[in-house]
Amino acid sequence: MNPLLSRLQPYPFERLRQLHADITPNPAYKPISLGIGEPRHATPQLIKDALSASLAGLASYPATVGEPKLRQAMSDWLARRYGLKVDAATQILPVNGSREALFALAQTVIDPSQSGARPPLGRPKAGDAPSPRARGSESPEAHEVASVGAPIVVCPNPFYQIYEGAALLAGAQTWFAPSDPARNFAVDWAGVPGAVWAKTQLLFVCSPGNPTGAVMSLAEWELLFKLSDRYGFVIASDECYSEIYFRDEAPLGGLQAAAQLGRADFKNLIALTSLSKRSNVPGLRSGFVAGDAALIKSFLLYRTYHGSAMSPIVQAASIAAWNDEQHVVDNRAQYREKFAQVTPLLAAVMDVALPDAGFYLWAAIPEVFKGSDTAFARELLALYNVLVLPGSYLAREAQGSNPGAGRIRMALVAETAECVEAAQRIVQFIHSKVH
């Protein structure tokens, strides 16, 4: 048995199941789940029609690289959405959802025999990214991590749990950079010690963030690109929530930021996106990666042996989805209406605000619960039959704290009326504890 499996943490939803195993929810209320981020809006008819019209494709093996028409549809979407010129033949690869691609990319990129991507490129010059902390001021935790032989994967904290699993099973160790509530949950990339960056081979970023909804700015991207140039690590930009946003300006993407900063070759950058949230097809398992052509070439080689080709009928449905934008506009309007109704209700009793993007509310629980997000979740389910996810399950204790502790994640994926009812129950629950 692979000994690295023993390093994996229990998945958040397994922890949630165990947390509630001894609870009988109040039967006076219909169950409402805000716990799992699974889109529940209707799948567009055009996607279902494309699936049914392409059933003959089941008689053929698919190519890992995907059909040219599919890659072109993806390239065309990047051009419309971000104003990018991305070569469909060399800079794009279809994947079976971003989850498997995130995991597989780590297996492709990480070299467990090396402690870093490559040595730093000499002394910093003017304009180079600063080492955020001088070596003498680095934490004992940073020195401990840097002294271990395994390469490092840097992750935001809180984070999508696949990042950690992918890193550990690739033979790497993780370093968690916390989000800062005082800066709209921006990740503290500048606080990562230079000794950690020097051993980093892969950086996972998530923008819009899960669970925070925070969108990275161009200045943040510029810092990360400079650090990548200096230390040689690859940036994997997880952008699966990019099409659910609440203001007029669409979220900035990683490839878009690179192009704006004159990095048209997308050096050491891979962006990952998916149809699951954009098009309400989580069961389709379809997305793509795009970016640095050299990385795409290596990723294709890995996937050829890994057996990750996309089904022909899924390719046909994906072409239809990427070529249509109206269903995405309609989907976004549903989320905007939902968040417009739910957020003010909860903001009256909790520290929570409309996020930049995504379909989560990331709320701090009231002081009466003494910081126990698990106690909040247990009592809410028992008394009002509403399921939420404790924030501490989505983060790790790192640098002396767990940035998810004392928070809950609420996925507003159900219909508006159901989400409003859940919010009203939460308000009633909190009032019963505070007054």
Backbone hydrogen bonds, N-H to C=O, Kabsch-Sander energy under -0.5 kcal/mol:
donor,donor_aa,acceptor,acceptor_aa,energy
5,L,2,N,-1.6
6,S,3,P,-1.2
7,R,4,L,-1.7
8,L,5,L,-1.4
14,E,11,Y,-1.0
15,R,11,Y,-2.2
16,L,12,P,-2.3
17,R,13,F,-1.9
18,Q,14,E,-2.2
19,L,15,R,-2.3
20,H,16,L,-1.6
21,A,18,Q,-0.9
23,I,20,H,-1.9
26,N,381,L,-0.7
26,N,382,A,-1.0
29,Y,26,N,-1.6
32,I,385,N,-2.1
34,L,32,I,-0.6
34,L,387,L,-2.9
38,E,36,I,-1.9
40,R,413,V,-0.8
47,I,44,P,-0.8
48,K,44,P,-1.5
49,D,45,Q,-2.9
50,A,46,L,-1.7
51,L,47,I,-2.0
52,S,48,K,-2.3
53,A,49,D,-2.0
54,S,50,A,-0.6
54,S,51,L,-1.1
55,L,52,S,-0.8
57,G,54,S,-2.2
58,L,55,L,-1.9
59,A,56,A,-1.7
60,S,57,G,-1.7
66,G,63,A,-1.3
70,L,67,E,-0.6
71,R,67,E,-2.1
72,Q,68,P,-2.4
73,A,69,K,-1.9
74,M,70,L,-2.1
75,S,71,R,-2.4
76,D,72,Q,-2.9
77,W,73,A,-1.9
78,L,74,M,-2.1
79,A,75,S,-1.9
80,R,76,D,-2.4
81,R,77,W,-3.2
82,Y,78,L,-2.2
83,G,78,L,-0.5
83,G,79,A,-1.2
84,L,78,L,-1.3
86,V,84,L,-0.7
91,Q,87,D,-2.4
93,L,289,V,-2.3
95,V,287,G,-2.5
97,G,95,V,-1.7
101,A,97,G,-1.3
102,L,98,S,-2.8
103,F,99,R,-1.8
104,A,100,E,-2.7
105,L,101,A,-2.7
106,A,102,L,-1.4
107,Q,103,F,-1.3
108,T,104,A,-1.6
109,V,105,L,-2.6
110,I,106,A,-2.3
114,Q,111,D,-1.8
117,A,200,T,-1.0
118,R,231,Y,-0.8
121,L,230,R,-1.3
122,G,120,P,-1.9
128,D,125,K,-2.4
137,S,134,A,-2.0
138,E,135,R,-1.3
143,H,139,S,-2.0
144,E,140,P,-2.4
145,V,141,E,-2.4
146,A,142,A,-2.7
147,S,143,H,-1.5
148,V,144,E,-0.7
148,V,145,V,-1.1
152,I,199,K,-2.5
153,V,173,Q,-2.6
154,V,202,L,-2.0
155,C,175,W,-2.7
157,N,177,A,-1.7
159,F,394,L,-2.6
163,Y,160,Y,-2.1
165,G,161,Q,-1.8
166,A,162,I,-3.0
167,A,163,Y,-2.0
168,L,164,E,-2.7
169,L,165,G,-2.3
170,A,166,A,-0.8
170,A,167,A,-0.6
171,G,168,L,-1.5
172,A,167,A,-2.5
173,Q,151,P,-2.7
175,W,153,V,-2.1
177,A,155,C,-3.0
177,A,175,W,-0.5
179,S,157,N,-2.0
180,D,186,A,-2.0
183,R,180,D,-1.9
184,N,181,P,-1.2
185,F,180,D,-2.0
186,A,180,D,-0.7
186,A,183,R,-1.3
188,D,178,P,-2.8
189,W,187,V,-2.0
191,G,188,D,-0.9
192,V,189,W,-1.7
194,G,133,R,-0.7
196,V,193,P,-0.8
197,W,193,P,-2.1
198,A,194,G,-2.3
199,K,196,V,-1.4
200,T,197,W,-1.3
201,Q,152,I,-2.6
202,L,152,I,-1.2
203,L,234,V,-2.7
204,F,154,V,-2.7
205,V,203,L,-0.5
205,V,236,A,-2.6
207,S,238,D,-1.7
209,G,214,A,-1.8
213,G,209,G,-1.8
221,W,217,S,-2.0
222,E,218,L,-2.5
223,L,219,A,-2.0
224,L,220,E,-2.2
225,F,221,W,-2.7
226,K,222,E,-2.1
227,L,223,L,-2.3
228,S,224,L,-2.6
229,D,225,F,-2.5
230,R,226,K,-2.1
231,Y,227,L,-2.8
232,G,228,S,-2.6
234,V,201,Q,-2.4
235,I,268,N,-2.9
236,A,203,L,-3.1
236,A,234,V,-0.5
237,S,235,I,-0.6
237,S,270,I,-3.1
238,D,205,V,-3.0
238,D,236,A,-0.8
239,E,237,S,-0.7
239,E,272,L,-2.8
242,S,239,E,-1.6
244,I,241,Y,-1.6
245,Y,243,E,-0.7
246,F,356,D,-1.1
257,A,253,G,-2.6
258,A,254,G,-2.4
259,A,255,L,-2.4
260,Q,256,Q,-2.3
261,L,257,A,-1.4
262,G,259,A,-1.6
263,R,258,A,-3.1
264,A,262,G,-0.6
266,F,263,R,-2.0
269,L,266,F,-2.1
270,I,235,I,-2.6
271,A,290,A,-3.1
272,L,237,S,-3.0
273,T,288,F,-2.3
275,L,286,S,-2.7
278,R,274,S,-0.5
279,S,275,L,-2.8
280,N,276,S,-0.5
281,V,275,L,-0.6
281,V,276,S,-0.8
284,L,281,V,-1.7
285,R,281,V,-0.7
287,G,95,V,-2.3
288,F,273,T,-2.0
289,V,93,L,-2.6
290,A,271,A,-2.1
291,G,91,Q,-1.9
292,D,266,F,-0.8
292,D,269,L,-2.3
296,I,292,D,-2.4
297,K,293,A,-2.2
298,S,294,A,-1.8
299,F,295,L,-2.6
300,L,296,I,-2.5
301,L,297,K,-1.8
302,Y,298,S,-2.3
303,R,299,F,-2.6
304,T,300,L,-2.1
305,Y,301,L,-1.2
305,Y,302,Y,-0.5
306,H,302,Y,-2.0
307,G,303,R,-1.7
308,S,303,R,-1.4
315,Q,311,S,-2.3
316,A,312,P,-2.0
317,A,313,I,-2.1
318,S,314,V,-2.4
319,I,315,Q,-2.3
320,A,316,A,-1.7
321,A,317,A,-2.0
322,W,318,S,-3.0
323,N,319,I,-1.8
324,D,321,A,-1.1
329,V,325,E,-2.1
330,D,326,Q,-2.5
331,N,327,H,-2.0
332,R,328,V,-2.5
333,A,329,V,-2.0
334,Q,330,D,-1.7
335,Y,331,N,-1.8
336,R,332,R,-2.5
337,E,333,A,-2.2
338,K,334,Q,-2.1
339,F,335,Y,-2.9
340,A,336,R,-2.1
341,Q,337,E,-1.4
342,V,338,K,-2.4
343,T,339,F,-2.2
345,L,341,Q,-0.7
346,L,342,V,-1.9
347,A,343,T,-2.7
348,A,344,P,-0.9
349,V,346,L,-1.7
350,M,346,L,-1.8
351,D,364,A,-1.1
352,V,350,M,-1.3
357,A,213,G,-1.0
358,G,241,Y,-0.6
358,G,244,I,-2.9
361,L,410,M,-2.2
363,A,361,L,-0.7
363,A,408,I,-2.1
364,A,351,D,-2.2
365,I,406,G,-2.4
369,F,366,P,-1.8
370,K,367,E,-2.5
372,S,369,F,-2.0
373,D,371,G,-1.2
376,F,372,S,-1.9
377,A,373,D,-2.2
378,R,374,T,-2.4
379,E,375,A,-2.5
380,L,376,F,-2.4
381,L,377,A,-1.9
382,A,378,R,-2.5
383,L,379,E,-2.7
384,Y,380,L,-2.3
385,N,381,L,-1.5
386,V,380,L,-0.8
387,L,32,I,-2.6
388,V,386,V,-0.5
389,L,409,R,-1.9
391,G,407,R,-3.5
393,Y,390,P,-1.3
394,L,391,G,-1.7
395,A,392,S,-0.9
398,A,396,R,-0.6
398,A,401,S,-2.7
401,S,398,A,-1.6
405,A,402,N,-1.6
407,R,404,G,-1.5
408,I,363,A,-2.4
409,R,389,L,-2.7
410,M,361,L,-2.4
410,M,408,I,-0.5
411,A,34,L,-2.9
411,A,409,R,-0.5
412,L,359,F,-2.4
412,L,410,M,-0.7
413,V,411,A,-1.7
419,C,415,E,-2.1
420,V,416,T,-2.7
421,E,417,A,-2.2
422,A,418,E,-2.2
423,A,419,C,-2.3
424,Q,420,V,-2.5
425,R,421,E,-2.2
426,I,422,A,-2.3
427,V,423,A,-2.5
428,Q,424,Q,-2.2
429,F,425,R,-2.7
430,I,426,I,-2.6
431,H,427,V,-2.6
432,S,428,Q,-2.0
433,K,429,F,-0.9
433,K,430,I,-0.8
434,V,430,I,-2.3
435,H,431,H,-2.3
